[in-house]
Amino acid sequence: MKALKKSSFTCFLSGLNLRSCANRLYCACTVDNDTLLLYNNYEVEIMSIKEKLIDYGYNLSELAGNISISRRTLYNYIDKIELKQDIANNEYDVFFKKIYNNINDISEINSIIKHFIERMKVFEQIDIKKEMILQRNIIDLMRKDLHTKDYDPAIYLFIKTLIESYKKEVQFSDFAQYVLSLNSFIEIDVNNLPTRQKAFYSNVYKIMNLSKKKKLEVDNEYLSKFIERYDKIKSSSELNRQKYIEENRELIETLLKEKLLKKSIEGVKLKNISINDLIDSNLDI
């Protein structure tokens, strides 16, 4: 039996990488405030999912390729599962949770992986794998979020704007790749980025970093440009709205009358409502 000061034991633990294949952690108990006793005869082996898969004979790079993700993404997904976090991609979330829950049963692990690879191949053969999975995951996430009390409608309008505009506005795609690369969803060659992307990534990282640290300062020059642009867009939108109303006033009046009639039949009391006032004020009934 070997005694160590608590400070020494802390250093000993902090130097361990518990996910490293050969490391061992010794059971310990506190004897008093200053001394810890380590019992070498109660040796415990610490193994992660990655180590277990390797122990079962899996090449992690090949496994990643077989399930249509990069090795880096594979590691990231495993880390999330081990930390009891959800994977955004529902298909892989279910798969890796099955791996986690059955990690000590090699036959079950082999069956889970084989079934998932076959599933991936089926999707590839009909050439809709990525689109179907992506679409389903987005819908699942939206359904979950929309049922929460604090969901933000602006996020959905922003997503809609991105989808409508990213092919014309290259900075939207740059920002998407910036976010995805820092969350291990895609890999980029950081040392050989085009000058345009280097400039974009470096400035966005600077802004995000300073904002997170609450050290971001007002840039009066660009704030003025932002306000000028905002006012211009707002004015243009209002002109377009007025133009649309004038061109379609008759149709709008008919639709509003039908809606008012329906509300009246439903028992809603309507007093002195002017169709023209409703149209001009842009009220939603």
C-alpha positions in Angstrom: 0.0 0.0 0.0 1.4 3.3 -1.1 0.7 6.8 0.4 0.7 10.1 -1.5 0.0 13.6 -0.5 -3.3 14.9 -1.9 -1.5 17.5 -4.0 0.7 14.8 -5.5 -2.3 12.7 -6.3 -4.1 15.6 -8.0 -1.1 16.1 -10.2 -1.0 12.4 -10.9 -4.7 12.4 -12.0 -4.4 15.6 -14.1 -1.7 14.0 -16.1 -3.8 11.0 -17.1 -5.6 10.8 -20.4 -8.5 8.6 -19.5 -9.2 7.9 -23.2 -5.8 6.7 -23.9 -5.6 2.9 -24.4 -3.0 1.9 -21.9 -3.7 4.2 -19.0 -4.9 2.8 -15.6 -6.6 4.6 -12.8 -6.1 3.2 -9.2 -8.9 3.1 -6.7 -8.4 5.6 -3.9 -9.9 6.5 -0.6 -9.4 9.4 1.8 -7.8 8.6 5.1 -7.6 12.2 6.3 -7.5 15.7 4.9 -3.8 15.4 3.8 -3.2 11.8 2.7 -4.7 9.5 0.1 -4.0 5.7 -0.1 -3.9 4.0 -3.4 -4.8 0.3 -3.6 -2.8 -1.2 -6.4 -4.7 -4.5 -6.1 -7.9 -2.8 -7.3 -6.8 -1.8 -10.8 -9.5 -0.5 -13.1 -9.2 -0.3 -16.9 -10.6 2.8 -18.5 -11.6 2.4 -22.2 -13.5 4.7 -24.5 -15.8 3.7 -27.3 -13.0 4.4 -29.8 -10.7 2.0 -27.8 -13.3 -0.6 -27.6 -14.0 -0.5 -31.4 -10.2 -0.8 -32.1 -10.1 -3.7 -29.6 -12.9 -5.3 -31.6 -10.8 -5.0 -34.7 -12.3 -2.0 -36.4 -10.2 0.5 -38.3 -11.8 3.9 -37.4 -10.9 5.6 -40.7 -12.4 2.8 -42.7 -15.5 2.7 -40.4 -15.9 6.5 -40.9 -15.8 6.1 -44.6 -18.3 3.2 -44.6 -20.8 5.3 -42.7 -20.3 8.3 -44.9 -18.6 10.7 -42.5 -15.0 11.9 -41.9 -12.7 10.4 -39.2 -12.8 13.8 -37.4 -16.6 13.8 -37.4 -16.6 10.2 -36.2 -14.4 11.2 -33.2 -16.6 14.3 -32.6 -19.8 12.2 -32.6 -18.3 9.6 -30.2 -17.1 12.4 -27.8 -20.6 13.9 -27.8 -22.2 10.5 -27.0 -19.7 9.8 -24.2 -20.5 13.2 -22.7 -24.2 12.4 -22.9 -24.9 15.0 -25.5 -27.1 14.7 -28.6 -25.8 14.6 -32.1 -27.6 17.1 -34.3 -27.9 14.5 -37.1 -30.7 12.3 -35.9 -29.6 9.3 -38.0 -26.2 9.2 -36.5 -27.5 10.1 -33.0 -29.5 6.9 -32.9 -26.7 4.9 -34.4 -24.0 6.0 -31.9 -26.3 5.8 -28.9 -26.9 2.1 -29.9 -23.1 1.7 -30.0 -22.7 3.3 -26.6 -25.5 1.2 -25.0 -24.1 -2.1 -26.3 -20.3 -1.3 -26.3 -19.4 -4.4 -24.2 -21.3 -6.8 -26.5 -19.1 -7.4 -29.6 -21.7 -9.5 -31.4 -24.3 -6.8 -30.9 -21.8 -4.0 -32.0 -21.0 -6.0 -35.2 -24.7 -6.3 -35.9 -25.5 -2.6 -35.3 -22.6 -1.5 -37.5 -23.4 -4.0 -40.3 -27.0 -3.0 -40.3 -26.2 0.8 -40.4 -23.6 0.3 -43.3 -26.2 -1.7 -45.3 -28.7 1.1 -44.6 -26.2 3.7 -45.9 -25.6 1.6 -49.1 -29.3 1.4 -49.8 -29.6 5.1 -49.6 -26.6 5.6 -51.9 -28.0 3.2 -54.4 -31.2 5.2 -54.8 -29.2 8.4 -54.8 -31.2 10.3 -52.1 -29.3 9.4 -48.9 -27.9 12.8 -48.0 -31.0 14.8 -49.1 -33.4 12.5 -47.3 -31.4 12.4 -44.1 -30.7 16.1 -44.1 -34.3 17.0 -44.8 -35.6 14.6 -42.1 -33.1 15.9 -39.5 -34.0 19.5 -40.2 -37.8 18.8 -40.0 -37.2 16.8 -36.7 -35.2 19.7 -35.2 -37.8 22.2 -36.3 -40.7 20.2 -34.8 -38.9 19.9 -31.5 -37.9 23.6 -31.3 -41.3 24.9 -32.4 -42.9 23.1 -29.5 -40.8 25.0 -27.0 -42.0 28.2 -25.4 -38.9 30.2 -26.1 -38.3 29.4 -29.8 -37.1 32.4 -31.9 -39.1 33.0 -35.1 -36.3 35.2 -36.4 -34.1 32.1 -36.6 -36.5 30.5 -39.1 -36.8 33.7 -41.2 -33.0 33.9 -41.2 -32.8 30.2 -42.5 -35.4 31.0 -45.1 -33.3 34.0 -46.2 -30.2 31.9 -46.4 -31.8 29.3 -48.6 -33.2 31.9 -50.9 -30.0 34.0 -51.2 -26.9 31.9 -50.6 -26.4 31.2 -54.4 -26.2 34.9 -55.1 -24.6 36.1 -51.8 -21.3 34.1 -51.5 -20.7 35.4 -47.9 -23.7 33.3 -46.7 -21.9 30.1 -47.9 -18.7 31.4 -46.4 -20.3 31.9 -43.0 -22.0 28.5 -43.2 -18.6 26.8 -43.8 -17.0 28.9 -41.1 -19.6 27.7 -38.5 -19.6 24.0 -39.7 -15.8 23.8 -39.7 -15.6 25.0 -36.1 -18.1 22.4 -35.1 -16.4 19.5 -36.9 -19.2 18.9 -39.5 -16.8 19.6 -42.4 -13.1 19.6 -42.9 -11.2 22.5 -44.6 -7.6 23.0 -45.6 -6.9 25.9 -43.2 -3.4 26.4 -44.5 -4.5 26.8 -48.2 -7.7 28.9 -48.0 -8.3 31.4 -50.8 -7.4 35.0 -49.8 -11.1 35.9 -49.8 -12.0 33.2 -47.3 -8.9 34.0 -45.1 -10.1 37.6 -44.9 -13.7 36.5 -44.1 -12.8 33.8 -41.5 -10.3 35.9 -39.7 -12.6 38.9 -39.4 -15.6 36.8 -38.4 -13.6 34.9 -35.8 -12.3 38.2 -34.4 -15.8 39.6 -34.1 -17.3 36.4 -32.5 -14.4 36.1 -30.1 -14.6 39.7 -28.9 -18.3 39.5 -28.6 -18.1 36.4 -26.5 -15.6 38.1 -24.2 -17.8 41.2 -24.2 -15.0 43.3 -25.5 -16.6 44.2 -28.9 -16.6 48.0 -29.4 -18.8 50.2 -31.6 -17.4 50.9 -35.1 -19.1 54.3 -35.8 -18.2 54.3 -39.4 -19.8 51.0 -40.2 -22.7 51.6 -37.8 -23.6 54.7 -40.0 -23.3 52.6 -43.1 -25.5 49.9 -41.5 -28.2 52.5 -40.6 -28.1 54.0 -44.1 -28.5 50.6 -45.7 -31.3 49.7 -43.3 -33.3 52.9 -44.0 -32.8 52.4 -47.8 -34.1 48.8 -47.7 -37.0 49.7 -45.4 -38.0 52.5 -47.7 -37.8 50.3 -50.8 -39.9 47.6 -49.1 -42.6 50.1 -48.2 -42.7 51.3 -51.8 -43.0 47.8 -53.1 -45.8 47.0 -50.6 -47.7 50.1 -51.7 -47.2 49.2 -55.4 -48.5 45.7 -54.8 -51.6 47.0 -52.9 -52.5 49.4 -55.7 -52.0 46.8 -58.4 -54.1 44.2 -56.5 -56.5 46.3 -54.5 -59.6 44.8 -56.0 -58.4 41.2 -55.2 -57.4 42.2 -51.6 -60.8 43.9 -51.0 -62.6 40.7 -52.1 -60.5 38.5 -49.8 -60.9 40.8 -46.8 -64.7 41.0 -47.3 -64.8 37.2 -47.4 -62.7 37.0 -44.2 -64.8 39.6 -42.4 -68.0 37.7 -43.4 -66.6 34.5 -42.1 -65.7 36.1 -38.7 -69.2 37.6 -38.5 -70.8 34.2 -39.1 -68.5 32.8 -36.3 -70.0 35.4 -33.9 -67.2 37.9 -33.9 -68.6 41.5 -33.4 -67.3 43.9 -36.0 -68.0 47.6 -35.7 -67.6 50.2 -38.4 -64.7 48.4 -40.1 -63.4 50.1 -43.3 -61.9 47.8 -45.9 -59.7 50.6 -47.2 -58.4 51.4 -43.7 -57.5 47.8 -43.2 -55.6 47.6 -46.5 -53.8 50.9 -46.0 -52.8 50.1 -42.4 -51.6 46.6 -43.4 -53.6 45.1 -40.5 -53.8 41.3 -40.2 -57.4 40.2 -39.4 
